Amino acid sequence: MSEIVEFVEEMAGVYFRSVFLAYKGTTIPQHVHDEPHATLVGSGKARLFVDGRFERDIPAGHAVVIEAGKKHIFEALEDNTRLTCVWSLEAAERLKQKGF
C-alpha cells in the first residue's frame, strides 16, 4: 500500500495525523469517525467523496471539514500528495480509545 501515516503530533491542544499518498490514484479507504475533524492538503491535490458522492477537489494549502458520522474517501490527484487530519486533543483521545 502506498498510503503511509508519516507521523502524529500533539501540540497546542491539537492532534495532527499526517498521511502521505505517494502515487496519483491512491486512496484512503472509505471510513467514518464519531468526531468532526478538518483535513488539510499540504502538497499535491486530493479529491474528496462524502457518503459516496463527489464533494470537491482540494488543492495544496486548502482544508475541508469532515462532519462526524460522514463516510469519506480521499483520492490523490497528483503524486506525492500529503494530507493532515486535525482534531482537538479531546476528540483524538476518544478516537484512540476506539482503536484509531
N, C-alpha and C positions, 0 to 999 in steps of 0.2 A: 504494500500500500504506500502511496506517495503522500499521504496526509501525515504530517508529523507535528505533535504538540512540542513546540520548541521549548517553552518554559512557562512557568506560572509564577507570578509575583503578587505579593500583597503589600500595599503601602497606602498611606493616607486614607485609610478606610475603604479602599477599593481593591477588588480582586481582578487580576488580568490573566487571561489564558491566551497565549499566542499559538496560532496554528499556521503551519507552512504547507502550501499546496504547490508542489514542485512543477506540476505539468498542467497545461491547459486541459480542461475537461475533467480534472479530478474533482470529486465531490466530497463534502462532509455529509455522510448519510443522513436521511431524514431522522429527526429526533425532536423531542419536546421537553420543556422544562416547566417546573411549577413556579418558577420565579421569572419576572421580566428581566431583560438584560439588553445591553447595546452591543453591537459588533462594529468595529472599525476596520476598514480596509486600509492596511498600512502600505501595501505595494501591490501592483498588478490591478486586476479588476475582477469583481465577483458578481455572479447572478444569484438572486435570492428568490426562492419559491416558498410560499407560506400556504399551508393547508392545501398543497398540491397545485397551486396556481402561481404562475409567474407574477412576481411582485415588482421587481426592478433590477437594473444593472447598477452596480455601485463602483465608482472609480476610486482609485487611491486617494486617501485623505478624507473620505466621507464615511459617515456612520449611519446605522439604522437601528431602530428599536424593535426588539422582538418581544411581543406581549406574552405573558405567561399562558401556558396551555396551547400555544400555536405550534403545530408541526412545521418544521422548517428545514430547508436544504440550502447549502451554499455550493456553487459550482465555480471553479476557477475559469475565467475567460482569457487568462494570459498565464504563461509560465511564471513561476516564482511569485505567486500571489500569497500575501501574508494577511491573515485576519487576526484580530484581537477581540475576544469576547470579554465584556466588562460587567461585573456585578458588584453590588455592595458586599462587604465582608460578611454581613449577617446572612444575606441570601446565599453566598458561597458556602458558608458553614452548613446551612440546611442541605444544600446540594451534596456536599461531601458526605454528610450522614446517610444519604441515599445511595452512595457509591459512585457519584460522578467524579 
